[in-house]
Amino acid sequence: SSISEVLTFTSTATDPEGEDSLVYEWIVSYVNGGLSGTETIGNTASFTGKLSDTIPFGDNEGLWTIEIRLNVSDPDGNIGTDFVTLSFVIIN
């Protein structure tokens, strides 16, 4: 697969107290040597996009570690979270 491939992440969240108005926040964090960053990339139950639209891969070779996290909060301020970590090496 390619770093410019379209990825889709979907979620299902329910509040134990029965609140309907949940707030979604998709966050991507990345590290490659001295290059790092964190960006919010979406605010709905699903996210579709390219990592290359957010992460400045450029000509930066080496090990990349990327975390894609979803935080879901209810009106009472309770937060549920889940994440996936991707690690790969870019060789130009």
Helices and strands as residue ranges (DSSP letters): E 6-10, E 23-32, E 35-42, E 46-50, G 51-53, E 62-73, E 79-90
